Amino acid sequence: MPDQWEKNLACATDCRTCGSKLDNNDQRILSVYTHEPICMNCKREEEKNADYSDQSKAMMSQCLKDTGKPYGDPEGYCFHHFCPYKC
Ligand SMILES: [Zn+2]
């Protein structure tokens, strides 16, 4: 994984789902469905989906394959599907 994704994701200026503005100091988190940065409200909505936990598991194994890092490693992007972060 190149470093570029990190910049693109970390410093997104709006939520990719609802389009609300994200300031540098606003927390954002990655969608397990699209891997795009979304706001915390959208994350709460996402978590209500019936297939959310299945999708999370699928994402984690894909992520492990792609990055070679366990999802709990803050260096890997998988981490940010569960841990909010700022720009
Ligand atoms: Zn949103």
PDB file of the backbone (N, CA, C, O) and the ligand in Angstrom, with CONECT records:
HET     ZN  A 101       1
ATOM      1  N   MET A   1       0.834  -1.213   0.000  1.00  0.00           N
ATOM      2  CA  MET A   1       0.000   0.000   0.000  1.00  0.00           C
ATOM      3  C   MET A   1       0.867   1.261   0.000  1.00  0.00           C
ATOM      4  O   MET A   1       1.690   1.442   0.897  1.00  0.00           O
ATOM      5  N   PRO A   2       0.695   2.108  -0.969  1.00  0.00           N
ATOM      6  CA  PRO A   2       1.459   3.368  -0.988  1.00  0.00           C
ATOM      7  C   PRO A   2       0.967   4.315   0.098  1.00  0.00           C
ATOM      8  O   PRO A   2      -0.138   4.171   0.622  1.00  0.00           O
ATOM      9  N   ASP A   3       1.806   5.276   0.419  1.00  0.00           N
ATOM     10  CA  ASP A   3       1.428   6.248   1.451  1.00  0.00           C
ATOM     11  C   ASP A   3       0.302   7.177   0.996  1.00  0.00           C
ATOM     12  O   ASP A   3      -0.385   7.803   1.804  1.00  0.00           O
ATOM     13  N   GLN A   4       0.140   7.242  -0.318  1.00  0.00           N
ATOM     14  CA  GLN A   4      -0.817   8.207  -0.859  1.00  0.00           C
ATOM     15  C   GLN A   4      -2.238   7.975  -0.347  1.00  0.00           C
ATOM     16  O   GLN A   4      -2.957   8.927  -0.042  1.00  0.00           O
ATOM     17  N   TRP A   5      -2.630   6.726  -0.255  1.00  0.00           N
ATOM     18  CA  TRP A   5      -3.999   6.451   0.188  1.00  0.00           C
ATOM     19  C   TRP A   5      -4.248   7.095   1.542  1.00  0.00           C
ATOM     20  O   TRP A   5      -5.332   7.595   1.841  1.00  0.00           O
ATOM     21  N   GLU A   6      -3.190   7.057   2.347  1.00  0.00           N
ATOM     22  CA  GLU A   6      -3.335   7.535   3.715  1.00  0.00           C
ATOM     23  C   GLU A   6      -3.679   9.021   3.722  1.00  0.00           C
ATOM     24  O   GLU A   6      -4.548   9.479   4.464  1.00  0.00           O
ATOM     25  N   LYS A   7      -2.970   9.753   2.871  1.00  0.00           N
ATOM     26  CA  LYS A   7      -3.228  11.183   2.760  1.00  0.00           C
ATOM     27  C   LYS A   7      -4.625  11.431   2.231  1.00  0.00           C
ATOM     28  O   LYS A   7      -5.373  12.243   2.776  1.00  0.00           O
ATOM     29  N   ASN A   8      -4.969  10.734   1.175  1.00  0.00           N
ATOM     30  CA  ASN A   8      -6.284  10.917   0.569  1.00  0.00           C
ATOM     31  C   ASN A   8      -7.400  10.618   1.555  1.00  0.00           C
ATOM     32  O   ASN A   8      -8.377  11.359   1.658  1.00  0.00           O
ATOM     33  N   LEU A   9      -7.235   9.522   2.274  1.00  0.00           N
ATOM     34  CA  LEU A   9      -8.280   9.124   3.200  1.00  0.00           C
ATOM     35  C   LEU A   9      -8.283  10.006   4.425  1.00  0.00           C
ATOM     36  O   LEU A   9      -9.325  10.492   4.863  1.00  0.00           O
ATOM     37  N   ALA A  10      -7.093  10.206   4.972  1.00  0.00           N
ATOM     38  CA  ALA A  10      -6.997  10.902   6.248  1.00  0.00           C
ATOM     39  C   ALA A  10      -7.473  12.335   6.141  1.00  0.00           C
ATOM     40  O   ALA A  10      -8.080  12.868   7.070  1.00  0.00           O
ATOM     41  N   CYS A  11      -7.197  12.959   5.007  1.00  0.00           N
ATOM     42  CA  CYS A  11      -7.505  14.376   4.902  1.00  0.00           C
ATOM     43  C   CYS A  11      -8.680  14.663   3.977  1.00  0.00           C
ATOM     44  O   CYS A  11      -8.788  15.747   3.405  1.00  0.00           O
ATOM     45  N   ALA A  12      -9.546  13.686   3.844  1.00  0.00           N
ATOM     46  CA  ALA A  12     -10.764  13.924   3.070  1.00  0.00           C
ATOM     47  C   ALA A  12     -11.514  15.099   3.691  1.00  0.00           C
ATOM     48  O   ALA A  12     -11.576  15.232   4.913  1.00  0.00           O
ATOM     49  N   THR A  13     -12.081  15.945   2.842  1.00  0.00           N
ATOM     50  CA  THR A  13     -12.741  17.144   3.370  1.00  0.00           C
ATOM     51  C   THR A  13     -14.243  16.974   3.517  1.00  0.00           C
ATOM     52  O   THR A  13     -14.925  17.837   4.069  1.00  0.00           O
ATOM     53  N   ASP A  14     -14.750  15.853   3.018  1.00  0.00           N
ATOM     54  CA  ASP A  14     -16.158  15.582   3.280  1.00  0.00           C
ATOM     55  C   ASP A  14     -16.413  14.081   3.394  1.00  0.00           C
ATOM     56  O   ASP A  14     -15.647  13.251   2.905  1.00  0.00           O
ATOM     57  N   CYS A  15     -17.512  13.774   4.055  1.00  0.00           N
ATOM     58  CA  CYS A  15     -17.932  12.397   4.221  1.00  0.00           C
ATOM     59  C   CYS A  15     -18.358  11.849   2.868  1.00  0.00           C
ATOM     60  O   CYS A  15     -19.138  12.494   2.167  1.00  0.00           O
ATOM     61  N   ARG A  16     -17.867  10.674   2.481  1.00  0.00           N
ATOM     62  CA  ARG A  16     -18.169  10.134   1.159  1.00  0.00           C
ATOM     63  C   ARG A  16     -19.583   9.574   1.074  1.00  0.00           C
ATOM     64  O   ARG A  16     -20.087   9.284  -0.011  1.00  0.00           O
ATOM     65  N   THR A  17     -20.209   9.429   2.223  1.00  0.00           N
ATOM     66  CA  THR A  17     -21.558   8.881   2.212  1.00  0.00           C
ATOM     67  C   THR A  17     -22.623   9.975   2.246  1.00  0.00           C
ATOM     68  O   THR A  17     -23.531   9.978   1.414  1.00  0.00           O
ATOM     69  N   CYS A  18     -22.524  10.896   3.190  1.00  0.00           N
ATOM     70  CA  CYS A  18     -23.579  11.911   3.319  1.00  0.00           C
ATOM     71  C   CYS A  18     -23.126  13.275   2.829  1.00  0.00           C
ATOM     72  O   CYS A  18     -23.938  14.191   2.701  1.00  0.00           O
ATOM     73  N   GLY A  19     -21.835  13.416   2.555  1.00  0.00           N
ATOM     74  CA  GLY A  19     -21.348  14.664   2.000  1.00  0.00           C
ATOM     75  C   GLY A  19     -21.146  15.782   3.010  1.00  0.00           C
ATOM     76  O   GLY A  19     -20.850  16.915   2.628  1.00  0.00           O
ATOM     77  N   SER A  20     -21.306  15.474   4.312  1.00  0.00           N
ATOM     78  CA  SER A  20     -21.108  16.541   5.289  1.00  0.00           C
ATOM     79  C   SER A  20     -19.625  16.898   5.388  1.00  0.00           C
ATOM     80  O   SER A  20     -18.754  16.052   5.183  1.00  0.00           O
ATOM     81  N   LYS A  21     -19.360  18.147   5.700  1.00  0.00           N
ATOM     82  CA  LYS A  21     -17.990  18.634   5.753  1.00  0.00           C
ATOM     83  C   LYS A  21     -17.196  18.011   6.896  1.00  0.00           C
ATOM     84  O   LYS A  21     -17.707  17.827   8.000  1.00  0.00           O
ATOM     85  N   LEU A  22     -15.941  17.693   6.608  1.00  0.00           N
ATOM     86  CA  LEU A  22     -15.048  17.216   7.660  1.00  0.00           C
ATOM     87  C   LEU A  22     -13.897  18.208   7.783  1.00  0.00           C
ATOM     88  O   LEU A  22     -13.146  18.418   6.831  1.00  0.00           O
ATOM     89  N   ASP A  23     -13.766  18.807   8.945  1.00  0.00           N
ATOM     90  CA  ASP A  23     -12.617  19.665   9.206  1.00  0.00           C
ATOM     91  C   ASP A  23     -11.452  18.796   9.638  1.00  0.00           C
ATOM     92  O   ASP A  23     -11.632  17.637  10.010  1.00  0.00           O
ATOM     93  N   ASN A  24     -10.267  19.361   9.587  1.00  0.00           N
ATOM     94  CA  ASN A  24      -9.089  18.581   9.966  1.00  0.00           C
ATOM     95  C   ASN A  24      -9.206  17.994  11.369  1.00  0.00           C
ATOM     96  O   ASN A  24      -8.647  16.935  11.655  1.00  0.00           O
ATOM     97  N   ASN A  25      -9.928  18.681  12.230  1.00  0.00           N
ATOM     98  CA  ASN A  25     -10.037  18.213  13.608  1.00  0.00           C
ATOM     99  C   ASN A  25     -11.231  17.306  13.858  1.00  0.00           C
ATOM    100  O   ASN A  25     -11.412  16.792  14.961  1.00  0.00           O
ATOM    101  N   ASP A  26     -12.041  17.113  12.829  1.00  0.00           N
ATOM    102  CA  ASP A  26     -13.184  16.218  12.996  1.00  0.00           C
ATOM    103  C   ASP A  26     -12.736  14.772  12.866  1.00  0.00           C
ATOM    104  O   ASP A  26     -11.920  14.427  12.012  1.00  0.00           O
ATOM    105  N   GLN A  27     -13.284  13.947  13.723  1.00  0.00           N
ATOM    106  CA  GLN A  27     -12.981  12.525  13.607  1.00  0.00           C
ATOM    107  C   GLN A  27     -13.684  11.941  12.401  1.00  0.00           C
ATOM    108  O   GLN A  27     -14.817  12.304  12.085  1.00  0.00           O
ATOM    109  N   ARG A  28     -12.997  11.034  11.736  1.00  0.00           N
ATOM    110  CA  ARG A  28     -13.606  10.291  10.645  1.00  0.00           C
ATOM    111  C   ARG A  28     -13.162   8.842  10.770  1.00  0.00           C
ATOM    112  O   ARG A  28     -12.249   8.528  11.534  1.00  0.00           O
ATOM    113  N   ILE A  29     -13.801   7.975  10.030  1.00  0.00           N
ATOM    114  CA  ILE A  29     -13.524   6.552  10.149  1.00  0.00           C
ATOM    115  C   ILE A  29     -13.789   5.924   8.791  1.00  0.00           C
ATOM    116  O   ILE A  29     -14.539   6.487   7.993  1.00  0.00           O
ATOM    117  N   LEU A  30     -13.198   4.783   8.511  1.00  0.00           N
ATOM    118  CA  LEU A  30     -13.394   4.172   7.201  1.00  0.00           C
ATOM    119  C   LEU A  30     -14.605   3.252   7.194  1.00  0.00           C
ATOM    120  O   LEU A  30     -14.871   2.536   8.159  1.00  0.00           O
ATOM    121  N   SER A  31     -15.317   3.288   6.102  1.00  0.00           N
ATOM    122  CA  SER A  31     -16.434   2.369   5.916  1.00  0.00           C
ATOM    123  C   SER A  31     -15.899   0.963   5.641  1.00  0.00           C
ATOM    124  O   SER A  31     -14.958   0.805   4.863  1.00  0.00           O
ATOM    125  N   VAL A  32     -16.477  -0.045   6.262  1.00  0.00           N
ATOM    126  CA  VAL A  32     -16.058  -1.414   5.942  1.00  0.00           C
ATOM    127  C   VAL A  32     -16.630  -1.849   4.587  1.00  0.00           C
ATOM    128  O   VAL A  32     -16.223  -2.876   4.043  1.00  0.00           O
ATOM    129  N   TYR A  33     -17.562  -1.079   4.050  1.00  0.00           N
ATOM    130  CA  TYR A  33     -18.162  -1.425   2.763  1.00  0.00           C
ATOM    131  C   TYR A  33     -17.386  -0.821   1.599  1.00  0.00           C
ATOM    132  O   TYR A  33     -17.094  -1.501   0.615  1.00  0.00           O
ATOM    133  N   THR A  34     -17.061   0.443   1.721  1.00  0.00           N
ATOM    134  CA  THR A  34     -16.448   1.145   0.592  1.00  0.00           C
ATOM    135  C   THR A  34     -14.991   1.503   0.826  1.00  0.00           C
ATOM    136  O   THR A  34     -14.289   1.881  -0.113  1.00  0.00           O
ATOM    137  N   HIS A  35     -14.527   1.391   2.060  1.00  0.00           N
ATOM    138  CA  HIS A  35     -13.175   1.802   2.445  1.00  0.00           C
ATOM    139  C   HIS A  35     -12.940   3.286   2.213  1.00  0.00           C
ATOM    140  O   HIS A  35     -11.804   3.736   2.065  1.00  0.00           O
ATOM    141  N   GLU A  36     -14.007   4.015   2.186  1.00  0.00           N
ATOM    142  CA  GLU A  36     -13.912   5.463   2.048  1.00  0.00           C
ATOM    143  C   GLU A  36     -14.091   6.090   3.427  1.00  0.00           C
ATOM    144  O   GLU A  36     -14.741   5.512   4.298  1.00  0.00           O
ATOM    145  N   PRO A  37     -13.510   7.278   3.623  1.00  0.00           N
ATOM    146  CA  PRO A  37     -13.696   7.964   4.895  1.00  0.00           C
ATOM    147  C   PRO A  37     -15.139   8.460   5.036  1.00  0.00           C
ATOM    148  O   PRO A  37     -15.692   9.065   4.117  1.00  0.00           O
ATOM    149  N   ILE A  38     -15.719   8.203   6.163  1.00  0.00           N
ATOM    150  CA  ILE A  38     -17.083   8.655   6.434  1.00  0.00           C
ATOM    151  C   ILE A  38     -17.133   9.301   7.816  1.00  0.00           C
ATOM    152  O   ILE A  38     -16.225   9.125   8.629  1.00  0.00           O
ATOM    153  N   CYS A  39     -18.198  10.046   8.069  1.00  0.00           N
ATOM    154  CA  CYS A  39     -18.325  10.722   9.357  1.00  0.00           C
ATOM    155  C   CYS A  39     -18.848   9.734  10.406  1.00  0.00           C
ATOM    156  O   CYS A  39     -19.295   8.636  10.072  1.00  0.00           O
ATOM    157  N   MET A  40     -18.786  10.133  11.650  1.00  0.00           N
ATOM    158  CA  MET A  40     -19.168   9.228  12.730  1.00  0.00           C
ATOM    159  C   MET A  40     -20.667   8.909  12.707  1.00  0.00           C
ATOM    160  O   MET A  40     -21.078   7.823  13.117  1.00  0.00           O
ATOM    161  N   ASN A  41     -21.477   9.848  12.230  1.00  0.00           N
ATOM    162  CA  ASN A  41     -22.907   9.573  12.109  1.00  0.00           C
ATOM    163  C   ASN A  41     -23.166   8.442  11.120  1.00  0.00           C
ATOM    164  O   ASN A  41     -23.970   7.544  11.369  1.00  0.00           O
ATOM    165  N   CYS A  42     -22.468   8.511  10.001  1.00  0.00           N
ATOM    166  CA  CYS A  42     -22.649   7.474   8.984  1.00  0.00           C
ATOM    167  C   CYS A  42     -22.131   6.132   9.495  1.00  0.00           C
ATOM    168  O   CYS A  42     -22.689   5.085   9.166  1.00  0.00           O
ATOM    169  N   LYS A  43     -21.084   6.158  10.285  1.00  0.00           N
ATOM    170  CA  LYS A  43     -20.572   4.911  10.852  1.00  0.00           C
ATOM    171  C   LYS A  43     -21.629   4.267  11.737  1.00  0.00           C
ATOM    172  O   LYS A  43     -21.832   3.053  11.700  1.00  0.00           O
ATOM    173  N   ARG A  44     -22.296   5.089  12.529  1.00  0.00           N
ATOM    174  CA  ARG A  44     -23.337   4.542  13.397  1.00  0.00           C
ATOM    175  C   ARG A  44     -24.453   3.912  12.571  1.00  0.00           C
ATOM    176  O   ARG A  44     -25.006   2.878  12.947  1.00  0.00           O
ATOM    177  N   GLU A  45     -24.778   4.536  11.455  1.00  0.00           N
ATOM    178  CA  GLU A  45     -25.786   3.974  10.556  1.00  0.00           C
ATOM    179  C   GLU A  45     -25.298   2.654   9.953  1.00  0.00           C
ATOM    180  O   GLU A  45     -26.033   1.670   9.869  1.00  0.00           O
ATOM    181  N   GLU A  46     -24.036   2.673   9.540  1.00  0.00           N
ATOM    182  CA  GLU A  46     -23.446   1.486   8.916  1.00  0.00           C
ATOM    183  C   GLU A  46     -23.485   0.287   9.869  1.00  0.00           C
ATOM    184  O   GLU A  46     -23.751  -0.844   9.463  1.00  0.00           O
ATOM    185  N   GLU A  47     -23.220   0.562  11.115  1.00  0.00           N
ATOM    186  CA  GLU A  47     -23.183  -0.507  12.118  1.00  0.00           C
ATOM    187  C   GLU A  47     -24.538  -1.170  12.318  1.00  0.00           C
ATOM    188  O   GLU A  47     -24.617  -2.277  12.850  1.00  0.00           O
ATOM    189  N   LYS A  48     -25.595  -0.505  11.897  1.00  0.00           N
ATOM    190  CA  LYS A  48     -26.942  -1.080  12.048  1.00  0.00           C
ATOM    191  C   LYS A  48     -27.260  -2.092  10.959  1.00  0.00           C
ATOM    192  O   LYS A  48     -28.219  -2.853  11.090  1.00  0.00           O
ATOM    193  N   ASN A  49     -26.476  -2.118   9.888  1.00  0.00           N
ATOM    194  CA  ASN A  49     -26.754  -3.056   8.800  1.00  0.00           C
ATOM    195  C   ASN A  49     -26.634  -4.498   9.275  1.00  0.00           C
ATOM    196  O   ASN A  49     -25.742  -4.839  10.051  1.00  0.00           O
ATOM    197  N   ALA A  50     -27.538  -5.331   8.800  1.00  0.00           N
ATOM    198  CA  ALA A  50     -27.575  -6.726   9.228  1.00  0.00           C
ATOM    199  C   ALA A  50     -26.281  -7.458   8.878  1.00  0.00           C
ATOM    200  O   ALA A  50     -25.848  -8.350   9.608  1.00  0.00           O
ATOM    201  N   ASP A  51     -25.667  -7.075   7.758  1.00  0.00           N
ATOM    202  CA  ASP A  51     -24.459  -7.791   7.336  1.00  0.00           C
ATOM    203  C   ASP A  51     -23.170  -7.090   7.774  1.00  0.00           C
ATOM    204  O   ASP A  51     -22.083  -7.412   7.295  1.00  0.00           O
ATOM    205  N   TYR A  52     -23.306  -6.138   8.683  1.00  0.00           N
ATOM    206  CA  TYR A  52     -22.129  -5.362   9.086  1.00  0.00           C
ATOM    207  C   TYR A  52     -21.007  -6.243   9.639  1.00  0.00           C
ATOM    208  O   TYR A  52     -19.845  -6.063   9.274  1.00  0.00           O
ATOM    209  N   SER A  53     -21.344  -7.193  10.518  1.00  0.00           N
ATOM    210  CA  SER A  53     -20.261  -7.989  11.120  1.00  0.00           C
ATOM    211  C   SER A  53     -19.647  -8.954  10.107  1.00  0.00           C
ATOM    212  O   SER A  53     -18.444  -9.211  10.142  1.00  0.00           O
ATOM    213  N   ASP A  54     -20.474  -9.489   9.204  1.00  0.00           N
ATOM    214  CA  ASP A  54     -19.922 -10.322   8.129  1.00  0.00           C
ATOM    215  C   ASP A  54     -18.990  -9.506   7.245  1.00  0.00           C
ATOM    216  O   ASP A  54     -17.899  -9.945   6.881  1.00  0.00           O
ATOM    217  N   GLN A  55     -19.450  -8.313   6.915  1.00  0.00           N
ATOM    218  CA  GLN A  55     -18.670  -7.438   6.062  1.00  0.00           C
ATOM    219  C   GLN A  55     -17.354  -7.034   6.753  1.00  0.00           C
ATOM    220  O   GLN A  55     -16.308  -6.935   6.112  1.00  0.00           O
ATOM    221  N   SER A  56     -17.430  -6.808   8.048  1.00  0.00           N
ATOM    222  CA  SER A  56     -16.226  -6.460   8.813  1.00  0.00           C
ATOM    223  C   SER A  56     -15.202  -7.579   8.749  1.00  0.00           C
ATOM    224  O   SER A  56     -14.011  -7.338   8.553  1.00  0.00           O
ATOM    225  N   LYS A  57     -15.681  -8.807   8.917  1.00  0.00           N
ATOM    226  CA  LYS A  57     -14.772  -9.957   8.893  1.00  0.00           C
ATOM    227  C   LYS A  57     -14.143 -10.123   7.521  1.00  0.00           C
ATOM    228  O   LYS A  57     -12.943 -10.365   7.395  1.00  0.00           O
ATOM    229  N   ALA A  58     -14.982  -9.988   6.486  1.00  0.00           N
ATOM    230  CA  ALA A  58     -14.480 -10.096   5.113  1.00  0.00           C
ATOM    231  C   ALA A  58     -13.434  -9.018   4.852  1.00  0.00           C
ATOM    232  O   ALA A  58     -12.398  -9.276   4.239  1.00  0.00           O
ATOM    233  N   MET A  59     -13.717  -7.821   5.322  1.00  0.00           N
ATOM    234  CA  MET A  59     -12.798  -6.696   5.133  1.00  0.00           C
ATOM    235  C   MET A  59     -11.475  -6.991   5.830  1.00  0.00           C
ATOM    236  O   MET A  59     -10.408  -6.737   5.272  1.00  0.00           O
ATOM    237  N   MET A  60     -11.542  -7.525   7.047  1.00  0.00           N
ATOM    238  CA  MET A  60     -10.319  -7.788   7.801  1.00  0.00           C
ATOM    239  C   MET A  60      -9.421  -8.804   7.118  1.00  0.00           C
ATOM    240  O   MET A  60      -8.203  -8.634   7.083  1.00  0.00           O
ATOM    241  N   SER A  61     -10.020  -9.867   6.569  1.00  0.00           N
ATOM    242  CA  SER A  61      -9.156 -10.859   5.926  1.00  0.00           C
ATOM    243  C   SER A  61      -8.598 -10.315   4.612  1.00  0.00           C
ATOM    244  O   SER A  61      -7.466 -10.625   4.242  1.00  0.00           O
ATOM    245  N   GLN A  62      -9.391  -9.506   3.910  1.00  0.00           N
ATOM    246  CA  GLN A  62      -8.903  -8.871   2.690  1.00  0.00           C
ATOM    247  C   GLN A  62      -7.753  -7.920   3.015  1.00  0.00           C
ATOM    248  O   GLN A  62      -6.738  -7.867   2.320  1.00  0.00           O
ATOM    249  N   CYS A  63      -7.950  -7.193   4.071  1.00  0.00           N
ATOM    250  CA  CYS A  63      -6.976  -6.202   4.508  1.00  0.00           C
ATOM    251  C   CYS A  63      -5.647  -6.873   4.876  1.00  0.00           C
ATOM    252  O   CYS A  63      -4.569  -6.388   4.531  1.00  0.00           O
ATOM    253  N   LEU A  64      -5.754  -7.968   5.562  1.00  0.00           N
ATOM    254  CA  LEU A  64      -4.572  -8.722   5.965  1.00  0.00           C
ATOM    255  C   LEU A  64      -3.805  -9.194   4.733  1.00  0.00           C
ATOM    256  O   LEU A  64      -2.575  -9.166   4.697  1.00  0.00           O
ATOM    257  N   LYS A  65      -4.557  -9.624   3.734  1.00  0.00           N
ATOM    258  CA  LYS A  65      -3.951 -10.074   2.481  1.00  0.00           C
ATOM    259  C   LYS A  65      -3.249  -8.905   1.780  1.00  0.00           C
ATOM    260  O   LYS A  65      -2.129  -9.039   1.288  1.00  0.00           O
ATOM    261  N   ASP A  66      -3.921  -7.781   1.749  1.00  0.00           N
ATOM    262  CA  ASP A  66      -3.402  -6.617   1.023  1.00  0.00           C
ATOM    263  C   ASP A  66      -2.192  -5.990   1.700  1.00  0.00           C
ATOM    264  O   ASP A  66      -1.243  -5.582   1.030  1.00  0.00           O
ATOM    265  N   THR A  67      -2.223  -5.913   3.017  1.00  0.00           N
ATOM    266  CA  THR A  67      -1.187  -5.145   3.708  1.00  0.00           C
ATOM    267  C   THR A  67      -0.170  -6.037   4.410  1.00  0.00           C
ATOM    268  O   THR A  67       0.939  -5.594   4.709  1.00  0.00           O
ATOM    269  N   GLY A  68      -0.541  -7.300   4.678  1.00  0.00           N
ATOM    270  CA  GLY A  68       0.337  -8.169   5.442  1.00  0.00           C
ATOM    271  C   GLY A  68       0.450  -7.756   6.903  1.00  0.00           C
ATOM    272  O   GLY A  68       1.335  -8.212   7.627  1.00  0.00           O
ATOM    273  N   LYS A  69      -0.462  -6.884   7.323  1.00  0.00           N
ATOM    274  CA  LYS A  69      -0.444  -6.430   8.718  1.00  0.00           C
ATOM    275  C   LYS A  69      -1.737  -6.827   9.410  1.00  0.00           C
ATOM    276  O   LYS A  69      -2.805  -6.784   8.799  1.00  0.00           O
ATOM    277  N   PRO A  70      -1.653  -7.206  10.659  1.00  0.00           N
ATOM    278  CA  PRO A  70      -2.889  -7.506  11.391  1.00  0.00           C
ATOM    279  C   PRO A  70      -3.719  -6.236  11.521  1.00  0.00           C
ATOM    280  O   PRO A  70      -3.176  -5.131  11.556  1.00  0.00           O
ATOM    281  N   TYR A  71      -5.026  -6.397  11.591  1.00  0.00           N
ATOM    282  CA  TYR A  71      -5.855  -5.190  11.517  1.00  0.00           C
ATOM    283  C   TYR A  71      -5.676  -4.272  12.712  1.00  0.00           C
ATOM    284  O   TYR A  71      -5.988  -3.083  12.639  1.00  0.00           O
ATOM    285  N   GLY A  72      -5.174  -4.818  13.813  1.00  0.00           N
ATOM    286  CA  GLY A  72      -4.954  -3.983  14.989  1.00  0.00           C
ATOM    287  C   GLY A  72      -3.703  -3.117  14.900  1.00  0.00           C
ATOM    288  O   GLY A  72      -3.445  -2.301  15.784  1.00  0.00           O
ATOM    289  N   ASP A  73      -2.928  -3.293  13.838  1.00  0.00           N
ATOM    290  CA  ASP A  73      -1.708  -2.513  13.674  1.00  0.00           C
ATOM    291  C   ASP A  73      -2.046  -1.117  13.147  1.00  0.00           C
ATOM    292  O   ASP A  73      -2.581  -0.989  12.046  1.00  0.00           O
ATOM    293  N   PRO A  74      -1.740  -0.075  13.918  1.00  0.00           N
ATOM    294  CA  PRO A  74      -2.087   1.289  13.482  1.00  0.00           C
ATOM    295  C   PRO A  74      -1.415   1.680  12.163  1.00  0.00           C
ATOM    296  O   PRO A  74      -1.844   2.625  11.501  1.00  0.00           O
ATOM    297  N   GLU A  75      -0.370   0.958  11.790  1.00  0.00           N
ATOM    298  CA  GLU A  75       0.317   1.238  10.522  1.00  0.00           C
ATOM    299  C   GLU A  75      -0.519   0.790   9.325  1.00  0.00           C
ATOM    300  O   GLU A  75      -0.380   1.324   8.225  1.00  0.00           O
ATOM    301  N   GLY A  76      -1.376  -0.181   9.547  1.00  0.00           N
ATOM    302  CA  GLY A  76      -2.180  -0.706   8.446  1.00  0.00           C
ATOM    303  C   GLY A  76      -3.500   0.039   8.363  1.00  0.00           C
ATOM    304  O   GLY A  76      -4.014   0.512   9.376  1.00  0.00           O
ATOM    305  N   TYR A  77      -4.041   0.143   7.182  1.00  0.00           N
ATOM    306  CA  TYR A  77      -5.275   0.930   7.046  1.00  0.00           C
ATOM    307  C   TYR A  77      -6.484   0.244   7.664  1.00  0.00           C
ATOM    308  O   TYR A  77      -7.489   0.892   7.957  1.00  0.00           O
ATOM    309  N   CYS A  78      -6.385  -1.075   7.863  1.00  0.00           N
ATOM    310  CA  CYS A  78      -7.517  -1.824   8.435  1.00  0.00           C
ATOM    311  C   CYS A  78      -7.966  -1.240   9.768  1.00  0.00           C
ATOM    312  O   CYS A  78      -9.155  -1.148  10.075  1.00  0.00           O
ATOM    313  N   PHE A  79      -6.986  -0.859  10.523  1.00  0.00           N
ATOM    314  CA  PHE A  79      -7.185  -0.290  11.844  1.00  0.00           C
ATOM    315  C   PHE A  79      -8.257   0.811  11.862  1.00  0.00           C
ATOM    316  O   PHE A  79      -9.064   0.903  12.787  1.00  0.00           O
ATOM    317  N   HIS A  80      -8.239   1.623  10.834  1.00  0.00           N
ATOM    318  CA  HIS A  80      -9.099   2.806  10.829  1.00  0.00           C
ATOM    319  C   HIS A  80     -10.532   2.526  10.404  1.00  0.00           C
ATOM    320  O   HIS A  80     -11.348   3.441  10.292  1.00  0.00           O
ATOM    321  N   HIS A  81     -10.830   1.249  10.168  1.00  0.00           N
ATOM    322  CA  HIS A  81     -12.236   0.916   9.993  1.00  0.00           C
ATOM    323  C   HIS A  81     -12.926   0.846  11.349  1.00  0.00           C
ATOM    324  O   HIS A  81     -14.154   0.863  11.439  1.00  0.00           O
ATOM    325  N   PHE A  82     -12.122   0.768  12.392  1.00  0.00           N
ATOM    326  CA  PHE A  82     -12.695   0.619  13.735  1.00  0.00           C
ATOM    327  C   PHE A  82     -12.261   1.712  14.690  1.00  0.00           C
ATOM    328  O   PHE A  82     -12.898   1.942  15.718  1.00  0.00           O
ATOM    329  N   CYS A  83     -11.192   2.372  14.349  1.00  0.00           N
ATOM    330  CA  CYS A  83     -10.654   3.386  15.231  1.00  0.00           C
ATOM    331  C   CYS A  83     -10.745   4.746  14.538  1.00  0.00           C
ATOM    332  O   CYS A  83     -10.084   4.960  13.522  1.00  0.00           O
ATOM    333  N   PRO A  84     -11.544   5.659  15.063  1.00  0.00           N
ATOM    334  CA  PRO A  84     -11.667   6.972  14.433  1.00  0.00           C
ATOM    335  C   PRO A  84     -10.312   7.691  14.444  1.00  0.00           C
ATOM    336  O   PRO A  84      -9.469   7.433  15.302  1.00  0.00           O
ATOM    337  N   TYR A  85     -10.126   8.569  13.505  1.00  0.00           N
ATOM    338  CA  TYR A  85      -8.855   9.286  13.407  1.00  0.00           C
ATOM    339  C   TYR A  85      -9.104  10.677  12.849  1.00  0.00           C
ATOM    340  O   TYR A  85     -10.191  11.008  12.375  1.00  0.00           O
ATOM    341  N   LYS A  86      -8.059  11.464  12.927  1.00  0.00           N
ATOM    342  CA  LYS A  86      -8.156  12.828  12.410  1.00  0.00           C
ATOM    343  C   LYS A  86      -7.133  13.024  11.311  1.00  0.00           C
ATOM    344  O   LYS A  86      -6.214  12.223  11.141  1.00  0.00           O
ATOM    345  N   CYS A  87      -7.309  14.099  10.573  1.00  0.00           N
ATOM    346  CA  CYS A  87      -6.420  14.394   9.452  1.00  0.00           C
ATOM    347  C   CYS A  87      -4.969  14.527   9.945  1.00  0.00           C
ATOM    348  O   CYS A  87      -4.067  14.776   9.146  1.00  0.00           O
TER     349      CYS A  87
HETATM  350 ZN    ZN A 101     -21.580  11.087   6.770  1.00  0.00          ZN2+
END
